Amino acid sequence: MAKILMVKASYSNHYLTTAAILSPPNTAISASKAMSMCSSFCPRRPISFRAKPISCFPIKPKFWVHVKAFSSQDSTSPPKDEIPARIGFLGLGIMGSPMAQNLIKAGCDVTVWNRTKSKCDPLISLGATYKSSPEEVAASCDVTFAMLADPESAVDVACGKHGAANGMSSGKGYVDVSTVDGATSKLISTHIKSTGALFLEAPVSGSKKPAEDGQLIFLTAGDKSLYDTAGPLLDIMGKSRFYLGDVGNGAAMKLVVNMIMGSMMASFSEGLLLSEKVGLDPSVLVQVISQGAISAPMYSMKGPSMVQSLYPTAFPLKHQQKDLRLALGLAELVSQPTPIAAAANELYKVAKSRGLSDDDFSAVIEALKVKMEQRS
C-alpha cells in the first residue's frame, strides 16, 4: 500500500477531469486497487467519461478540489523547499491559535501578532517570533495569514493604521481565513493588491477540534498563484481545500455552509426539547438520529452535552449569529427567500440577549427554553 496517498482532482461541468494517485517508487498499484483506496476518503460518485472536446480555447475548471490522506506513520509536513520561508499569523483566538501551532510544529518559521499579547505567549514558547503590529508581521514575512472574529476586525487589521497592508509589497501574499462577507473580502483584496502583493480569501469550515487536529476545510478564492504557494501550508492546517475562483466566492460558500449549520442546530434543539416534553429520553433521540439517514457528526458531538445543558465553546454563538446575519444579507442581494434561516437567526439573537454569546452555538437551545417558559 502507498505510504503517502494524495489525490488532486478538478471538476468541470460536474464530472471528474483529472486525478493523480502517487505511490512510492517500485510500488505497483492496479487501477482497481487505487480506486478502492481512494474510496476510503473520497465520496463515491458516478464518473462519466467522454471524449475530450475539440476547442481552440482552454477549458477553465469551475473549481479545484485538493484532498489529502496520510498514513499515521508519516509527518504531514511537505518538503521544506515547497514552504514559504517566513509565515505570519494575525489573530490567535479559538481558531487562530491551534492553526498557528500546527504550522510551528510542522517546522515553519512563524511570526505572530494578537491584540491581547498574552495570547501570543504559548506560541512564543513553541518558537514563534512576536511583532507588535500587523504591519510589522507582514513586512517581515512572505505569506501572512489572518484569522479575525468579524468583518470589522478583519478590515481594521488589514487596512487600518499599522495594518498589514502597510507592510505588504510585491512578492508577498496575504491569506485571510476569517469568515466575512464578500464585500469585506473584496475591500481587503483591493487594499492588499494595491501594494503589489497577492491576496487569497480562505475561510475555513470546522471549529476548535478540527483546527487542533489539522482537519479544517479551506474555501479559497483569489490569486491562483498564491493558492499554489500557500497550498502546502493549508495542507498542514487542513484536510482539504477548494479553489473557487474570484474573490467573494470563498466568502459566499462559507456563509451558505454556516447558514445551513445554524438552521440545523436550531431544528435539532427543537427536536430535543419536544422529545423531552412528550416524555421521551432525549439521549435516546440522539442515538436514533445518529443511526439514521439524517445522521450528522454535529448531532453526535453536541447532543450529549446539550441534553445536560452544557455548552463548552467550540464555535461561539455570537459568531454563528453573525454568520447567519451575513448569509441573510447575501440572500437579500440576490432576492433569494431564506425563511428558515431567518427564523433561526431570531433564536440566536434571543440566546445572545440571555448572555450566551460566548457559549457554544449549541446553546441556542436555551432560547427555545425561554419561549417554552413564557408560554407555560
C-alpha positions as CSV (number, residue, x, y, z in Angstrom):
1,M,0.0,0.0,0.0
2,A,1.2,3.5,-0.7
3,K,2.9,5.1,2.2
4,I,1.5,8.5,1.3
5,L,-1.6,8.9,-0.8
6,M,-2.7,12.1,-2.3
7,V,-5.5,12.9,-4.7
8,K,-5.8,16.1,-6.7
9,A,-9.0,16.4,-8.7
10,S,-10.6,19.2,-10.7
11,Y,-14.2,19.3,-11.6
12,S,-15.7,20.9,-14.7
13,N,-19.3,20.6,-15.6
14,H,-19.8,18.1,-12.7
15,Y,-17.6,15.3,-14.0
16,L,-14.1,14.2,-13.0
17,T,-11.5,15.6,-15.4
18,T,-8.2,14.9,-13.7
19,A,-6.9,12.7,-10.9
20,A,-3.4,11.7,-9.8
21,I,-2.6,8.9,-7.3
22,L,1.0,9.0,-6.2
23,S,2.8,6.0,-4.7
24,P,6.4,5.3,-3.6
25,P,8.9,4.1,-6.2
26,N,8.9,0.4,-7.1
27,T,5.3,0.1,-5.9
28,A,2.8,-1.1,-8.4
29,I,-0.9,-0.3,-7.8
30,S,-3.6,-1.5,-10.0
31,A,-6.4,0.8,-11.2
32,S,-9.0,-1.2,-9.2
33,K,-6.9,-1.2,-6.0
34,A,-6.2,2.6,-6.4
35,M,-9.9,3.2,-6.7
36,S,-10.7,1.2,-3.7
37,M,-8.1,3.1,-1.7
38,C,-9.5,6.4,-2.9
39,S,-13.0,5.4,-1.8
40,S,-11.9,5.3,1.8
41,F,-11.7,9.0,1.9
42,C,-13.4,10.4,-1.2
43,P,-17.2,10.2,-1.6
44,R,-18.4,7.7,-4.2
45,R,-19.9,9.3,-7.2
46,P,-20.6,8.1,-10.7
47,I,-18.0,9.2,-13.2
48,S,-18.9,9.7,-16.8
49,F,-16.2,9.5,-19.4
50,R,-16.5,11.5,-22.5
51,A,-14.2,12.4,-25.4
52,K,-12.1,15.5,-24.9
53,P,-13.9,18.3,-26.7
54,I,-12.0,19.9,-29.6
55,S,-11.7,23.6,-29.0
56,C,-9.3,26.4,-29.8
57,F,-9.7,27.7,-26.2
58,P,-8.6,26.1,-23.0
59,I,-11.4,25.0,-20.7
60,K,-11.2,26.6,-17.3
61,P,-12.4,24.4,-14.5
62,K,-15.2,25.8,-12.3
63,F,-13.3,24.9,-9.2
64,W,-10.4,22.8,-8.0
65,V,-10.5,20.3,-5.2
66,H,-7.5,19.0,-3.3
67,V,-7.8,16.1,-0.9
68,K,-5.0,14.7,1.1
69,A,-4.6,11.5,3.1
70,F,-1.5,10.5,5.1
71,S,-0.6,7.3,6.8
72,S,-0.4,7.5,10.6
73,Q,3.4,6.9,10.4
74,D,4.2,9.9,8.3
75,S,4.6,13.5,9.1
76,T,2.1,15.8,7.4
77,S,4.9,18.3,6.6
78,P,5.5,18.9,2.9
79,P,9.1,19.1,1.7
80,K,10.8,22.2,3.1
81,D,11.6,23.7,-0.3
82,E,7.8,23.8,-1.0
83,I,7.0,26.0,2.0
84,P,7.4,29.8,2.0
85,A,10.3,30.7,4.3
86,R,8.6,33.1,6.7
87,I,5.0,32.8,7.8
88,G,2.9,35.5,9.6
89,F,-0.2,34.8,11.6
90,L,-2.6,37.5,12.8
91,G,-5.3,36.7,15.3
92,L,-4.8,34.0,17.9
93,G,-8.3,33.2,19.2
94,I,-10.1,29.8,19.4
95,M,-9.2,29.0,15.8
96,G,-6.1,31.0,15.1
97,S,-4.0,29.7,18.0
98,P,-4.2,26.0,17.1
99,M,-3.8,26.8,13.4
100,A,-0.6,28.7,14.1
101,Q,0.6,26.0,16.5
102,N,0.3,23.4,13.8
103,L,2.4,25.5,11.5
104,I,5.1,25.8,14.2
105,K,5.0,22.1,15.0
106,A,5.5,21.3,11.3
107,G,8.7,23.3,11.4
108,C,7.6,26.6,9.9
109,D,9.2,29.9,10.8
110,V,6.1,31.7,12.2
111,T,5.7,35.3,13.4
112,V,2.6,36.2,15.4
113,W,0.5,39.1,16.5
114,N,-2.6,39.4,18.6
115,R,-4.4,42.4,20.1
116,T,-4.0,40.8,23.5
117,K,-0.3,39.9,23.6
118,S,-0.7,37.3,26.3
119,K,-2.4,35.0,23.8
120,C,0.9,35.0,21.8
121,D,2.9,33.7,24.8
122,P,2.1,29.9,24.3
123,L,3.2,30.2,20.6
124,I,6.3,32.2,21.5
125,S,7.2,29.3,23.9
126,L,6.9,27.0,21.0
127,G,9.4,29.1,18.9
128,A,7.3,31.8,17.3
129,T,8.5,35.3,16.9
130,Y,6.4,38.2,18.1
131,K,5.8,41.5,16.4
132,S,3.9,44.4,17.9
133,S,1.6,45.2,14.9
134,P,0.1,43.6,11.8
135,E,2.3,45.9,9.7
136,E,5.5,44.6,11.2
137,V,4.4,41.0,10.8
138,A,3.5,41.5,7.1
139,A,6.8,43.4,6.4
140,S,8.9,40.5,7.9
141,C,7.0,37.6,6.3
142,D,6.5,36.1,2.8
143,V,2.9,34.9,3.4
144,T,0.7,36.3,6.2
145,F,-2.5,34.6,7.5
146,A,-5.3,36.4,9.3
147,M,-8.0,34.8,11.4
148,L,-10.2,37.6,12.9
149,A,-13.6,37.4,14.6
150,D,-15.7,39.6,12.3
151,P,-15.6,41.9,9.2
152,E,-14.8,45.0,11.2
153,S,-11.8,43.4,12.8
154,A,-10.7,41.9,9.5
155,V,-10.7,45.3,7.8
156,D,-9.0,47.0,10.7
157,V,-6.2,44.5,10.9
158,A,-5.6,44.5,7.2
159,C,-6.3,48.1,6.2
160,G,-6.2,50.2,9.4
161,K,-3.4,52.2,11.0
162,H,-0.4,49.9,11.2
163,G,-2.5,47.4,9.3
164,A,-1.0,44.5,7.3
165,A,-1.4,46.3,4.0
166,N,1.2,48.9,5.1
167,G,3.8,46.1,5.4
168,M,2.9,44.3,2.1
169,S,4.8,44.6,-1.2
170,S,5.4,42.8,-4.4
171,G,6.3,39.2,-3.9
172,K,4.3,38.9,-0.6
173,G,0.9,37.2,0.0
174,Y,-2.0,37.8,2.4
175,V,-4.4,34.9,3.2
176,D,-7.5,35.9,5.1
177,V,-9.0,32.9,6.7
178,S,-11.6,34.9,8.6
179,T,-15.4,34.5,7.9
180,V,-16.6,37.7,6.4
181,D,-19.0,38.8,3.7
182,G,-18.0,39.1,0.1
183,A,-17.9,42.9,0.1
184,T,-15.5,43.0,3.0
185,S,-13.2,40.4,1.3
186,K,-13.1,42.4,-1.9
187,L,-12.3,45.6,0.1
188,I,-9.4,43.9,1.8
189,S,-8.3,42.4,-1.5
190,T,-8.2,45.8,-3.1
191,H,-6.0,47.3,-0.4
192,I,-3.6,44.4,-0.4
193,K,-3.3,44.2,-4.2
194,S,-2.7,47.9,-4.4
195,T,0.7,47.3,-2.8
196,G,1.7,44.8,-5.5
197,A,1.1,41.8,-3.2
198,L,-1.2,38.8,-3.8
199,F,-4.5,38.1,-2.0
200,L,-6.4,34.9,-1.2
201,E,-9.5,34.6,0.9
202,A,-9.7,31.2,2.6
203,P,-12.4,31.0,5.2
204,V,-12.5,27.6,7.0
205,S,-15.2,25.1,7.6
206,G,-14.6,23.5,11.0
207,S,-14.3,24.5,14.6
208,K,-11.9,24.2,17.5
209,K,-11.2,20.5,17.5
210,P,-10.7,20.2,13.7
211,A,-8.4,23.3,14.0
212,E,-6.4,21.5,16.7
213,D,-6.2,18.3,14.6
214,G,-5.3,19.9,11.3
215,Q,-8.6,18.8,9.8
216,L,-10.1,22.1,8.6
217,I,-11.6,22.6,5.1
218,F,-10.4,25.7,3.3
219,L,-12.8,27.5,0.9
220,T,-10.4,29.7,-1.1
221,A,-10.7,32.3,-3.9
222,G,-8.4,35.0,-5.3
223,D,-4.9,34.8,-6.8
224,K,-4.4,31.3,-8.0
225,S,-0.6,31.6,-7.8
226,L,-0.9,32.4,-4.1
227,Y,-3.2,29.4,-3.7
228,D,-0.5,27.3,-5.2
229,T,2.2,28.8,-3.0
230,A,0.2,28.6,0.2
231,G,-1.2,25.2,-0.6
232,P,1.4,23.2,1.5
233,L,0.6,25.5,4.5
234,L,-3.1,24.9,4.1
235,D,-2.4,21.2,4.0
236,I,-0.7,21.4,7.3
237,M,-3.7,23.1,8.9
238,G,-6.5,21.3,7.0
239,K,-7.7,18.1,5.4
240,S,-8.9,19.5,2.1
241,R,-9.0,22.8,0.2
242,F,-11.3,24.1,-2.6
243,Y,-10.3,26.8,-5.1
244,L,-13.5,28.6,-6.1
245,G,-12.3,31.4,-8.5
246,D,-12.8,35.1,-7.9
247,V,-12.6,36.8,-4.6
248,G,-16.0,36.7,-2.9
249,N,-16.8,33.1,-3.9
250,G,-15.0,31.7,-0.8
251,A,-16.8,34.1,1.5
252,A,-20.2,33.2,-0.1
253,M,-19.5,29.4,0.2
254,K,-18.6,29.8,3.9
255,L,-21.8,31.8,4.6
256,V,-24.0,29.3,2.9
257,V,-22.4,26.4,4.8
258,N,-22.8,28.2,8.2
259,M,-26.3,29.2,7.4
260,I,-27.2,25.6,6.9
261,M,-25.3,24.6,10.1
262,G,-27.1,27.3,12.2
263,S,-30.5,26.2,10.9
264,M,-29.7,22.5,11.6
265,M,-28.7,23.3,15.1
266,A,-31.9,25.2,15.8
267,S,-34.0,22.4,14.4
268,F,-32.1,19.8,16.4
269,S,-32.7,21.9,19.5
270,E,-36.4,21.9,18.9
271,G,-36.4,18.1,18.5
272,L,-34.5,17.5,21.8
273,L,-36.9,19.7,23.7
274,L,-40.0,18.2,22.1
275,S,-38.9,14.7,22.8
276,E,-38.4,15.6,26.4
277,K,-41.8,17.4,26.6
278,V,-43.7,14.3,25.4
279,G,-41.9,12.0,27.8
280,L,-39.1,10.6,25.7
281,D,-35.5,10.4,26.6
282,P,-33.6,13.0,24.5
283,S,-30.4,11.0,24.9
284,V,-32.1,8.1,23.1
285,L,-33.2,10.5,20.4
286,V,-29.6,11.4,19.8
287,Q,-28.7,7.7,19.4
288,V,-31.7,7.2,17.0
289,I,-30.6,10.1,14.8
290,S,-27.0,9.0,14.8
291,Q,-28.0,5.7,13.1
292,G,-30.4,7.1,10.6
293,A,-30.4,8.9,7.2
294,I,-30.2,12.4,8.9
295,S,-27.1,11.4,10.9
296,A,-24.5,14.2,11.2
297,P,-21.3,14.4,13.2
298,M,-22.6,17.7,14.7
299,Y,-25.6,15.9,16.3
300,S,-23.5,13.1,17.8
301,M,-20.8,15.6,19.1
302,K,-23.2,18.2,20.5
303,G,-26.2,16.2,21.5
304,P,-25.0,14.5,24.7
305,S,-23.8,17.8,26.3
306,M,-26.9,19.7,25.1
307,V,-29.1,17.1,27.0
308,Q,-27.1,18.1,30.1
309,S,-27.4,21.8,29.4
310,L,-23.7,22.1,28.9
311,Y,-22.2,24.1,26.1
312,P,-18.4,24.0,26.0
313,T,-17.3,26.5,23.4
314,A,-16.0,25.2,20.1
315,F,-17.8,27.8,17.9
316,P,-19.1,30.8,19.8
317,L,-22.8,31.5,19.5
318,K,-22.1,35.2,18.7
319,H,-20.1,34.1,15.6
320,Q,-22.9,31.8,14.4
321,Q,-25.4,34.6,14.7
322,K,-23.0,36.9,12.9
323,D,-22.7,34.4,10.0
324,L,-26.5,34.0,9.8
325,R,-26.8,37.7,9.6
326,L,-24.3,37.9,6.8
327,A,-25.9,35.0,5.0
328,L,-29.3,36.7,5.1
329,G,-27.7,39.8,3.7
330,L,-26.2,37.8,0.9
331,A,-29.6,36.2,0.2
332,E,-31.2,39.7,0.1
333,L,-28.8,40.8,-2.5
334,V,-29.9,38.1,-4.9
335,S,-33.6,38.1,-3.8
336,Q,-33.4,34.5,-2.5
337,P,-36.0,33.7,0.1
338,T,-34.5,32.1,3.3
339,P,-37.3,31.9,5.8
340,I,-35.9,29.0,7.8
341,A,-32.5,30.7,8.2
342,A,-34.3,34.0,9.2
343,A,-36.3,32.2,11.9
344,A,-33.1,30.5,13.2
345,N,-31.4,33.9,13.3
346,E,-34.0,35.2,15.6
347,L,-33.4,32.3,18.0
348,Y,-29.7,33.1,18.1
349,K,-30.5,36.7,18.8
350,V,-32.6,35.7,21.8
351,A,-29.8,33.4,23.1
352,K,-27.4,36.4,22.8
353,S,-29.8,38.5,24.8
354,R,-29.7,35.8,27.5
355,G,-25.9,36.3,27.9
356,L,-24.9,33.2,25.9
357,S,-22.8,35.0,23.2
358,D,-19.5,33.3,24.3
359,D,-21.0,29.9,24.8
360,D,-21.0,27.3,22.1
361,F,-23.6,27.9,19.4
362,S,-25.5,24.8,20.6
363,A,-26.6,27.0,23.5
364,V,-29.3,28.3,21.1
365,I,-31.5,25.6,22.7
366,E,-31.7,27.9,25.7
367,A,-33.6,30.4,23.6
368,L,-36.3,27.8,23.0
369,K,-36.5,27.0,26.7
370,V,-37.2,30.7,27.3
371,K,-40.0,30.6,24.8
372,M,-41.5,27.5,26.4
373,E,-41.3,29.1,29.9
374,Q,-43.1,32.2,28.6
375,R,-45.9,30.1,27.2
376,S,-46.3,28.0,30.3
